[in-house]
Amino acid sequence: MNLTGKNILISGGGGYGVGGGICKALHEYGARLIINEICEERIEAVLKAYPDAIPVIADVSRYAEVEAMFHRLEKEVGIIHGLVNNAGVGLSQSAHETSEAEFDDLYQVDIKGVWMMSKFFVKQLLQHQSGGNIVNISSVHAHATMSRYAVYGSAKSAVEGLTRGMAVELGKYDIRVNAIAPGYVHAEQNYDLIRTWTSEAEQWVQDYIQKGQAIPRAVQPEDCGYAVAFLLSDLGKSITGQTICVDNGDTIKLSGV
Ligand SMILES: NC(=O)c1ccc[n+]([C@@H]2O[C@H](COP(=O)([O-])OP(=O)(O)OC[C@H]3O[C@@H](n4cnc5c(N)ncnc54)[C@H](O)[C@@H]3O)[C@@H](O)[C@H]2O)c1
């Protein structure tokens, strides 16, 4: 895989989880990282690891900020060849207990943000008369889920619907649109979410990895990054509208047997 000379924008790229693994893999394969974040502290930390990266603070859930970000990047960077829609928020709450504000906040980032980022990304590609690539970060919860994840899973299902539909619309411009659906990718802050349904968070993660997955080892952030790098690279040039589960065989396994 070779991403040398490619300007790739990663939303939420200052994250410690999937976002961190994506930056690591794309950097390894030669891409020029353009890292979007809502959080200044996180972007400062990630710039220490990638001093040549271009930081861009913006909230992907706000239309005006997304538009301003692409105007700024057009002037400062020129064409953006690839977009990874990684920024996302979680929610551990039953659908019937979810408040309107929780629902709106999640959908605003997890699906509307993906649409807005993709819209402005595609417009600049068309202006440059260039092909390009989008990789969206979905989740296994779009395929098989558990209690408290209906709302989150529905937003990720919408991400996969958008992925397929935009792939159909944009194929004629040589713009590919794909997604990855990570399984459980550990980050310390995940324990806070898991503690909403069990006091034994560490044990729950171990059981999930050992019994829930076909391959009983943790999915590492960079495993997601390598799948993204492949989809962005020319090795994936005939793949569009697809979702690859990066889940150590979690979604293919019957539970309890
Ligand atoms: N961690 C997992 O187990 C897992 C599993 C499946 C899917 N995912 C998906 O992977 C993606 C990354 O999640 P993660 O948990 O690995 O976290 P991450 O470590 O990649 O962090 C996400 C980053 O997004 C940033 N962000 C949040 N809202 C933003 C906004 N409105 N604008 C710009 N940046 C914003 C945060 O500051 C954070 O740095 C999400 O889309 C998530 O739904 C995660």
The ligand as a Tripos MOL2 file, in Angstrom:
@<TRIPOS>MOLECULE
LIG
   44    48     1     0     0
SMALL
NO_CHARGES

@<TRIPOS>ATOM
      1 N1        -13.9180    2.1410   20.3880 N.am      1 LIG1
      2 C1        -14.7140    1.1940   19.9070 C.2       1 LIG1
      3 O1        -14.8110    0.1050   20.4640 O.2       1 LIG1
      4 C2        -15.4880    1.4410   18.6390 C.ar      1 LIG1
      5 C3        -16.1380    0.3530   18.0550 C.ar      1 LIG1
      6 C4        -16.8550    0.5390   16.8860 C.ar      1 LIG1
      7 C5        -16.9030    1.8090   16.3060 C.ar      1 LIG1
      8 N2        -16.2720    2.8460   16.8990 N.ar      1 LIG1
      9 C6        -16.3410    4.1460   16.2150 C.3       1 LIG1
     10 O2        -15.0170    4.5930   15.9780 O.3       1 LIG1
     11 C7        -15.0010    6.0060   15.9500 C.3       1 LIG1
     12 C8        -13.9500    6.4910   16.9130 C.3       1 LIG1
     13 O3        -14.3660    6.1750   18.2370 O.3       1 LIG1
     14 P1        -13.3860    5.7610   19.4220 P.3       1 LIG1
     15 O4        -14.2450    5.3080   20.5270 O.co2     1 LIG1
     16 O5        -12.3300    4.8280   18.9580 O.co2     1 LIG1
     17 O6        -12.7770    7.1230   19.8260 O.3       1 LIG1
     18 P2        -11.4760    7.8810   19.3230 P.3       1 LIG1
     19 O7        -10.4190    7.5630   20.2970 O.co2     1 LIG1
     20 O8        -11.1830    7.6760   17.8900 O.co2     1 LIG1
     21 O9        -12.0110    9.3480   19.5850 O.3       1 LIG1
     22 C9        -13.0130   10.0170   18.8540 C.3       1 LIG1
     23 C10       -12.5420   11.4400   18.7190 C.3       1 LIG1
     24 O10       -13.5750   12.2000   18.0990 O.3       1 LIG1
     25 C11       -13.5260   13.4920   18.6410 C.3       1 LIG1
     26 N3        -14.8280   14.1140   18.4360 N.ar      1 LIG1
     27 C12       -15.9710   13.8210   19.0980 C.ar      1 LIG1
     28 N4        -16.9610   14.6080   18.6420 N.ar      1 LIG1
     29 C13       -16.4310   15.3930   17.6830 C.ar      1 LIG1
     30 C14       -16.9600   16.4190   16.8550 C.ar      1 LIG1
     31 N5        -18.2450   16.7790   16.9590 N.pl3     1 LIG1
     32 N6        -16.1320   17.0150   15.9570 N.ar      1 LIG1
     33 C15       -14.8360   16.6550   15.8550 C.ar      1 LIG1
     34 N7        -14.2760   15.6960   16.6390 N.ar      1 LIG1
     35 C16       -15.0660   15.0790   17.5340 C.ar      1 LIG1
     36 C17       -13.1780   13.3080   20.1120 C.3       1 LIG1
     37 O11       -12.5820   14.4660   20.6680 O.3       1 LIG1
     38 C18       -12.2140   12.1390   20.0570 C.3       1 LIG1
     39 O12       -10.8570   12.5640   20.0330 O.3       1 LIG1
     40 C19       -16.4170    6.4680   16.2990 C.3       1 LIG1
     41 O13       -17.1240    6.7740   15.1210 O.3       1 LIG1
     42 C20       -17.0000    5.2560   17.0050 C.3       1 LIG1
     43 O14       -18.4000    5.2260   16.9190 O.3       1 LIG1
     44 C21       -15.5580    2.7000   18.0530 C.ar      1 LIG1
@<TRIPOS>BOND
     1     1     2 1
     2     2     3 2
     3     2     4 1
     4     4     5 ar
     5     4    44 ar
     6     5     6 ar
     7     6     7 ar
     8     7     8 ar
     9     8     9 1
    10     8    44 ar
    11     9    10 1
    12     9    42 1
    13    10    11 1
    14    11    12 1
    15    11    40 1
    16    12    13 1
    17    13    14 1
    18    14    15 2
    19    14    16 1
    20    14    17 1
    21    17    18 1
    22    18    19 2
    23    18    20 1
    24    18    21 1
    25    21    22 1
    26    22    23 1
    27    23    24 1
    28    23    38 1
    29    24    25 1
    30    25    26 1
    31    25    36 1
    32    26    27 ar
    33    26    35 ar
    34    27    28 ar
    35    28    29 ar
    36    29    30 ar
    37    29    35 ar
    38    30    31 1
    39    30    32 ar
    40    32    33 ar
    41    33    34 ar
    42    34    35 ar
    43    36    37 1
    44    36    38 1
    45    38    39 1
    46    40    41 1
    47    40    42 1
    48    42    43 1
@<TRIPOS>SUBSTRUCTURE
     1 LIG1         1 GROUP 0 **** ****
